[in-house]
């Protein structure tokens, strides 16, 4: 779960706490009976399960989905089929799942941007609290990496901040779309560093990285999974990691807190949801399959090397993580004077 340490945000308020109480009650104590009265098939699953990833192919969620899918297929007796549906910062694919039949054959796999979109988007066609059933917080990230194009003269975070302050609005950063966790990580950087690095939204992470490598944008704060090969090849420069500790795959890259912004920590997560009304038996079965997949030490090793820490939380634990994230993002958006678009 994203952990931001910003005492000033605690003064932004009571509305967020009221929202938390409402969200917890809705998620933990259930949906209307009309939505819950769904038939349970004893032979579930008896056909492939569609896993909607609301971003373009090639990002961290594709890795998570494909690795879990391969591991879970044998015990499920069915394949998990990744279906990339990008657009609107993840809202298009997420809405597709919200409106899918609650029969256990359509799942959403996305990041903690799930809990940032409602904060900055005025007219989402779905409700993150009412329209979904949390299955499991599958993994945490080992942290995002702050990278810049080699043409950017800054050699470290302090120099990047100095350059940005000397030229307000001239430097820019790319993200996977408005409301994407990459945007919140970068805007949190702006807030804590006192910089004005401009946002360039894309339809997905891969497109942002392509333009970063080509020099069309200056910076990204993005997934270690996606950025590691570009860092190792020298196509981008890594200046810092957003976690509270360094990553063993990049031991020479300091945390951003070490490198110049004391207290900066931002750790995204990735999870699975069903549409609201999906039988609890299916939720329990799917979460159990994720737990079994991560019981394999080799799976854990591969995930960690790719920048992920397996979690496989219970639905209730995931619910609390979502609610905490929604409240946190609401406070951060208020601090940054975000106007819902």
RODREN-374895 format. One line per field, with one value per residue (C-alpha): residue in one letter; x negated, y, z negated. Coordinates in Angstrom, 2 decimals. Layout:
r: c(a, ...)
xx: c(X, ...)
yy: c(Y, ...)
zz: c(Z, ...)
// end
This chain:
r: c(x, x, x, x, x, x, x, x, x, x, x, x, x, x, x, x, x, x, x, x, x, x, x, x, x, x, x, x, x, x, x, x, x, x, x, x, x, x, x, x, x, x, x, x, x, x, x, x, x, x, x, x, x, x, x, x, x, x, x, x, x, x, x, x, x, x, x, x, x, x, x, x, x, x, x, x, x, x, x, x, x, x, x, x, x, x, x, x, x, x, x, x, x, x, x, x, x, x, x, x, x, x, x, x, x, x, x, x, x, x, x, x, x, x, x, x, x, x, x, x, x, x, x, x, x, x, x, x, x, x, x, x, x, x, x, x, x, x, x, x, x, x, x, x, x, x, x, x, x, x, x, x, x, x, x, x, x, x, x, x, x, x, x, x, x, x, x, x, x, x, x, x, x, x, x, x, x, x, x, x, x, x, x, x, x, x, x, x, x, x, x, x, x, x, x, x, x, x, x, x, x, x, x, x, x, x, x, x, x, x, x, x, x, x, x, x, x, x, x, x, x, x, x, x, x, x, x, x, x, x, x, x, x, x, x, x, x, x, x, x, x, x, x, x, x, x, x, x, x, x, x, x, x, x, x, x, x, x, x, x, x, x, x, x, x, x, x, x, x, x, x, x, x, x, x, x, x, x, x, x, x, x, x, x, x, x, x, x, x, x, x, x, x, x, x, x, x, x, x, x, x, x, x, x, x, x, x, x, x, x, x, x, x, x, x, x, x, x, x, x, x, x, x, x, x, x, x, x, x, x, x, x, x, x, x, x, x, x, x, x, x)
xx: c(0.00, -1.23, -2.64, -3.03, -4.42, -3.12, -1.99, -0.43, 2.10, 3.53, 5.18, 7.28, 10.16, 13.25, 14.79, 12.13, 12.78, 16.51, 15.77, 13.62, 16.42, 18.90, 16.53, 15.61, 19.26, 20.17, 17.26, 17.12, 20.81, 22.03, 24.04, 27.80, 29.28, 30.37, 26.72, 25.64, 28.29, 26.20, 26.22, 23.12, 21.87, 20.43, 18.04, 16.60, 14.58, 15.67, 14.28, 11.37, 11.43, 10.95, 8.53, 8.98, 5.89, 6.98, 3.67, 1.73, -0.23, -3.75, -3.38, -3.80, -0.21, -0.80, -3.75, -1.71, 1.27, -0.71, -2.88, 0.10, 2.11, -0.52, -0.84, 2.89, 4.06, 3.23, 5.09, 7.98, 8.27, 8.78, 6.64, 6.55, 6.71, 5.21, 7.32, 5.72, 8.34, 6.46, 7.77, 8.88, 6.15, 7.51, 11.18, 12.30, 11.13, 12.22, 15.73, 15.88, 15.40, 17.88, 20.56, 19.59, 21.83, 20.95, 20.42, 16.76, 15.45, 14.32, 11.69, 9.96, 6.20, 4.91, 2.72, 3.37, 4.37, 7.77, 7.89, 6.59, 8.92, 12.04, 10.24, 9.36, 12.01, 15.36, 17.50, 16.29, 18.91, 18.49, 18.20, 15.03, 16.79, 20.14, 19.37, 16.56, 15.69, 12.04, 10.37, 6.79, 4.00, 1.68, -1.63, -3.30, -5.95, -9.54, -9.15, -9.03, -12.21, -12.75, -14.42, -15.37, -16.43, -20.26, -19.94, -18.76, -21.93, -20.99, -23.15, -21.13, -17.89, -19.31, -20.52, -17.16, -15.34, -17.73, -17.24, -13.46, -13.35, -15.55, -13.19, -9.62, -7.37, -10.11, -10.88, -8.10, -7.26, -5.18, -2.62, -0.23, 2.67, 4.55, 5.07, 2.40, 0.12, -2.82, -1.16, -0.53, -4.13, -5.44, -3.00, -3.96, -7.57, -6.55, -4.76, -7.63, -10.43, -8.67, -9.06, -6.74, -7.58, -4.74, -2.55, -2.27, 0.39, 0.31, 2.70, 0.30, -3.09, -4.78, -3.98, -5.41, -8.63, -8.97, -8.81, -11.18, -13.80, -13.31, -13.85, -10.36, -9.78, -12.30, -11.32, -9.17, -8.59, -7.54, -7.59, -10.90, -9.70, -9.30, -12.28, -15.03, -16.10, -16.21, -18.33, -20.75, -21.10, -21.85, -18.81, -17.63, -19.34, -18.05, -18.25, -16.29, -13.82, -10.57, -10.66, -12.09, -15.02, -17.17, -16.40, -18.92, -18.66, -19.86, -21.98, -23.70, -20.45, -19.58, -16.13, -14.66, -14.66, -18.42, -18.95, -17.37, -13.69, -13.54, -10.40, -9.46, -8.07, -5.62, -4.99, -2.23, -0.31, 1.51, 4.68, 7.62, 11.35, 14.60, 17.72, 20.11, 22.46, 19.97, 20.58, 18.33, 17.39, 15.70, 13.88, 12.61, 11.55, 9.64, 7.89, 6.91, 5.36, 3.23, 2.07, 1.11, -0.77, -2.88, -3.59, -6.09, -9.55, -10.48, -7.46, -8.44, -12.00, -10.94, -8.48, -11.03, -13.64, -11.08, -10.27, -7.30, -6.74, -4.02, -1.23, 1.96, 4.02, 7.50, 10.42, 10.97, 7.31, 7.47, 10.64, 8.87, 5.93, 8.28, 10.14, 6.87, 5.59, 8.78, 8.58, 4.87, 5.28, 8.16, 5.96, 3.03, 5.24, 6.54, 2.99, 2.09, 5.31, 6.40, 9.68, 11.62, 11.72)
yy: c(0.00, 3.52, 5.13, 8.91, 10.78, 14.34, 15.68, 18.76, 16.55, 15.50, 18.90, 18.19, 16.53, 15.36, 14.70, 12.12, 10.39, 10.30, 8.81, 6.12, 5.09, 4.91, 2.97, 0.47, -0.13, -0.65, -2.92, -4.95, -5.33, -6.02, -4.90, -4.98, -8.48, -8.13, -7.94, -10.81, -13.30, -14.88, -18.61, -20.61, -23.20, -26.28, -26.87, -23.32, -22.50, -24.43, -22.03, -19.56, -16.49, -13.07, -10.81, -7.20, -4.99, -1.38, -0.33, -1.07, -4.32, -4.51, -2.97, -4.45, -5.71, -7.86, -9.49, -10.11, -11.46, -13.76, -15.18, -15.83, -17.17, -19.76, -20.89, -20.99, -22.64, -26.19, -26.11, -24.06, -26.30, -23.18, -20.45, -16.83, -14.74, -11.23, -8.61, -5.15, -2.37, 0.96, 4.49, 7.30, 6.55, 3.04, 4.01, 2.36, -1.15, -0.75, 0.26, -2.77, -5.03, -3.05, -3.74, -7.38, -10.24, -11.19, -14.82, -15.21, -15.11, -11.48, -10.07, -6.70, -6.58, -3.09, -0.93, 1.44, 4.00, 2.35, 4.49, 7.71, 8.00, 8.66, 11.55, 13.49, 12.33, 14.07, 11.71, 8.12, 5.75, 3.36, 3.46, 1.91, 1.08, -0.24, -1.79, -4.21, -7.04, -7.02, -10.43, -9.88, -7.36, -9.56, -7.71, -4.57, -2.86, -2.64, 1.01, 3.16, 4.38, 8.05, 8.10, 10.86, 10.96, 11.13, 14.59, 15.93, 17.27, 16.39, 13.60, 13.16, 14.19, 17.37, 18.57, 17.67, 19.77, 22.68, 22.51, 22.32, 25.28, 27.35, 26.65, 26.30, 24.31, 23.63, 20.06, 17.48, 13.95, 11.20, 8.93, 6.15, 8.63, 11.09, 9.50, 6.88, 6.11, 7.42, 10.84, 10.77, 9.71, 12.59, 15.14, 14.07, 14.70, 18.18, 18.87, 17.84, 19.27, 22.56, 22.02, 22.55, 19.63, 19.46, 16.40, 14.66, 11.89, 8.83, 5.92, 3.55, 3.12, 1.69, 4.75, 7.06, 5.05, 5.10, 8.89, 9.13, 7.02, 9.08, 12.32, 13.69, 13.91, 14.44, 12.23, 9.38, 7.87, 4.36, 0.65, -1.05, -3.96, -1.75, 0.55, -1.88, -2.96, 0.66, 1.59, -1.28, -0.45, 3.20, 4.50, 6.29, 7.46, 6.26, 8.96, 7.42, 4.81, 5.75, 3.02, 3.36, 1.10, 0.37, -2.44, -5.30, -5.18, -1.55, -1.33, 1.90, 3.81, 5.68, 6.16, 9.56, 10.28, 9.61, 11.58, 14.84, 14.72, 13.60, 11.58, 10.83, 7.27, 6.03, 2.29, 1.23, -2.03, -4.34, -6.31, -8.29, -7.54, -9.16, -7.21, -6.56, -9.45, -12.19, -15.10, -15.13, -18.74, -17.56, -14.77, -17.26, -19.74, -17.16, -15.65, -19.17, -19.84, -16.70, -17.82, -21.24, -19.62, -17.55, -20.53, -21.51, -20.11, -19.81, -17.58, -15.38, -15.12, -14.18, -11.58, -9.97, -9.82, -8.04, -5.50, -7.02, -8.30, -11.04, -10.39, -12.37, -10.55, -11.54, -9.63, -7.83, -6.77, -5.57, -3.62, -1.74, -1.00, 0.42, 2.59, 3.90, 4.69, 6.53, 8.70, 9.34, 10.35, 12.64, 14.49, 14.63, 15.93, 18.65, 19.58, 19.85, 21.77, 19.14, 19.94, 16.82, 16.70)
zz: c(0.00, 0.75, -2.36, -2.30, -5.24, -5.15, -8.57, -6.99, -5.27, -8.61, -8.89, -5.80, -7.05, -8.50, -5.09, -4.35, -7.68, -7.01, -3.60, -5.23, -7.59, -4.70, -2.45, -5.16, -6.00, -2.35, -1.52, -4.72, -5.48, -2.02, 0.99, 1.51, 1.47, 5.10, 6.11, 3.89, 5.01, 7.74, 8.48, 7.54, 10.02, 8.33, 11.24, 11.16, 13.18, 16.25, 18.87, 19.19, 16.93, 18.52, 16.64, 17.71, 17.41, 18.01, 19.59, 22.75, 22.95, 21.62, 18.17, 14.69, 14.52, 17.61, 15.84, 12.68, 14.61, 16.88, 14.10, 11.84, 14.76, 15.66, 12.04, 11.30, 14.54, 13.51, 10.19, 11.57, 14.61, 16.74, 18.26, 17.17, 20.35, 20.17, 21.98, 22.21, 22.36, 22.06, 21.93, 19.60, 17.05, 16.52, 16.27, 19.54, 18.63, 15.02, 16.12, 18.41, 15.39, 13.29, 15.89, 16.55, 15.37, 11.76, 12.72, 11.76, 15.34, 15.49, 13.12, 12.88, 12.38, 11.76, 9.56, 6.68, 9.33, 8.74, 5.59, 7.13, 10.13, 7.99, 6.33, 9.48, 11.95, 11.62, 13.66, 13.40, 14.86, 11.91, 8.12, 6.71, 3.45, 4.67, 8.06, 7.16, 4.79, 3.64, 4.05, 2.90, 2.74, 4.78, 4.49, 3.27, 5.33, 4.14, 5.09, 8.18, 9.85, 10.71, 14.12, 16.54, 20.16, 20.45, 22.03, 18.67, 17.06, 13.47, 12.05, 8.85, 7.17, 5.67, 9.07, 10.64, 8.04, 8.58, 12.36, 12.00, 9.62, 11.92, 14.85, 13.47, 15.81, 18.35, 17.29, 17.70, 16.68, 18.28, 16.64, 17.60, 17.60, 15.43, 12.03, 12.63, 9.68, 11.70, 11.67, 7.93, 7.26, 9.39, 7.99, 4.49, 5.56, 6.80, 3.51, 1.27, 3.43, 4.22, 7.96, 10.95, 13.25, 15.80, 16.38, 19.77, 19.57, 21.85, 22.44, 20.74, 19.11, 22.21, 24.33, 21.67, 21.55, 25.35, 25.34, 22.37, 24.15, 27.33, 25.41, 26.02, 22.25, 19.47, 16.55, 15.24, 11.83, 12.73, 12.11, 11.47, 13.63, 16.67, 16.20, 15.15, 18.67, 19.85, 16.84, 17.39, 21.09, 20.31, 22.20, 19.06, 15.87, 12.47, 9.79, 6.93, 5.69, 3.95, 1.28, -2.23, -1.35, 1.70, 4.11, 4.42, 8.23, 8.20, 5.04, 6.11, 6.62, 3.40, 1.99, 2.84, -0.89, -0.98, 2.21, 1.15, 0.10, -3.51, -4.28, -0.67, -0.40, 2.24, 2.68, 5.11, 4.94, 7.40, 6.83, 8.18, 8.12, 9.30, 10.29, 7.40, 6.80, 7.62, 5.21, 2.18, 2.97, 6.15, 4.30, 1.73, 4.42, 6.45, 3.45, 2.35, 5.74, 5.45, 2.00, 3.40, 6.29, 3.91, 1.69, 4.39, 3.42, 7.09, 7.74, 4.83, 6.12, 9.66, 8.40, 6.11, 8.86, 11.02, 8.34, 6.50, 2.97, 2.92, 0.40, 1.26, -1.37, -2.47, -0.91, -4.23, -4.42, -0.83, -1.60, -4.37, -2.05, 0.59, -1.91, -3.40, 0.08, 1.05, -2.05, -1.58, 2.05, 1.17, -1.31, 1.11, 3.94, 1.63, 0.69, 4.37, 5.20, 7.70, 9.40, 10.52, 14.31)
// end
